[in-house]
Amino acid sequence: MSALEQTGTSVAPAHENQSVLILLVQDRGDALERVLAVLRRRSPGFSTATVAASEEQGMSRVTINLRGSRQAAEQALEHLRKIFDVRQATMISPSDAPDGPLLREFALIRVACTSQTRREVVALAQQFAARVVDVAETTLTLEASGSPETIEELLRRLQPIGIRELTRTGQVAV
């Protein structure tokens, strides 16, 4: 079993019926709990939720990736807008990105390396604008950022070499 199968990560293309919700939420302990509760009850299925500090003090930006119909995503958005702590809630589709918001994902990938495969891994890293952030005797760790499709393609090409460990942020948007 490969490391990708062990972690439950696929290297398949992104779902066509994907929407990204971007929320500006008050930074309170139970605000995120309420957002997640609505998603569990009302969303078509969310694959990732990324929470980070925003440009406004006391506010967090939550980026949520949903799979399913656009209508179901719009319903989830309407329910999220009713939460008192949600100041702003918008939805984008990944297909809207070239003209509007910028969607990116971040990944740390630990790849098994031998003396024969080390150059190949470094060349792939350069091709995908990834950085080598750690070098060990039997592994290289890469830091990659880009569109989800770019990350998926890098993983697809590294898989035959041997991915030992992988972590991804999910999409974030600006």
N, C-alpha and C positions, 0 to 999 in steps of 0.2 A: 504494500500500500504506500503510495507516495505521500509526502508531507502535505501536499495540497489536499488530498483526500482526507488525511487525518485531521486537518484543521477545518474541513468543511468548506473550503474556498474553491470556487469553480474557476476555470479559465475559459468559460464559455462567453460568447458575446453578451453584452448587456441586454436586458429585456426591452422589447420595443415599447411596451406600455409602462413607462417609468415616468414618475413626476418627482420633483424636488420641492419640498416645502421649506421656506425660510422664515423663521420666527424670531422676533425680538421679544425676549421674555425677561421679566423682573427677576433679579438674582436673589431669590428667596428659597429656602429649603424645600418647601412643598410645591413650588410652582412647576418644577420639572416633573414631579410625581403626577400632577394633574394632567400635564401634556401627555405623558406616557400612558396614563389611564385612558384618555380619549383615544389614543392611537390603538391601544389593545382592543377597545370596544368597537371603534368606528372605521379604522383604516382598512384599505384593501390588502394590507400586509406591508410592513416596513422592514427594509433590509438593514438600514443603518440610521443612527441618530447621533450627530456630532454636536457637542456643546462646548462653547468657548466664550471667553470674555469678548465683549463687543467694544466699539469705539466710545460708547456711552457708559459712564460709571454707574454701577448698580444694575446693568443689563447684560444679559447673555444672548448670544446668537446661537440658535438651534437650527441645524440643517438636517432635514429628514428625507431619506430616499424611500419612496413608495413604489410598489409594483401593483399593477391592476389597472382598471379602467380609469379614464380621466374623470368620469362622473363620480366614481367612488372617492377619488382623491379630492375633488371639489367639495363633497359632503364632509369629509374629514376636516378640510380646511375651515369650513363654516363652523363646525363644532369647536375647533381650536380657537377661532376668533371670539367665541363666547366666554372663554376663560379670562377672568379678571386680570391675571398677571401677564397675559399675552398682549403686548402693545401693538405689534404689527405682525401680520401673517400674509405671505404671498406664495404663489405657486409658479414654478417654471417647469418646462419640459426640457430634457437634455437636448432636444432638437432645436430649441430656441436659443441655445447658447452662442452660436456664432454672431448673432445680432444683439444679444443682450448680456445676461450675466455670464461670468467666467466660472466654470466648474472645474475643480481640480481634486485629485486624490493623492495621498501620500502613502508610501509603503516602505517598510524595512524588510529586507530579504536576506536571509543567511543561506548561502549557497555552498554546497560541498565542493571542494577543489582539490585537485591533485596537481602536481607540477605540470602535467600535460594540459589540464583544463583551465588553469589560472588565467592564461593569456586570453582564452576564448571568453571567459566571464568578464574580464576587464574590457575587452573589445565590445561586448554586448552592452556593458554599462555605458561606455562612451557613445555608442550608437543611440541609446535612449536617454542621454543626458543625465544618467544616474551617477551618483558619487560612491566611491568605495570609502566606507567610514570605519571599517575595522578589518584587519588582516590577521588571521590566525594560521596555524600550521596546516589545518585541513579545511578551513572555510574562509570565505570572503563575505562581508556584510555590505549590502548595497542600500543606498537611500535613493528612492525614486519618487518623482512627483510628475503629475500630468493628468491627462484625461483618463477616465476609467478604461477606455479602449486601449490607450497606450500602456497602462499598467498591465492589463490583461495580456497584451501581446508580449511584453517583456517576460511575464510569468510563463507564458506558453513556450517561449524560447529557452528559458532557464530550466524548465521542468525536466527535459532529458538529461541535463547535467546533474541535477539533484538539489532540490530545494529542501533544506533542513528545517527552516523556521520562517514564518511569514506573519507579519502584522500589517493591517491596512486601516486607514482612518475612515474610509467611506468618503463620499463626495462632500466638499465644502464649496460654497458659492460666494461670490462678491458681485 
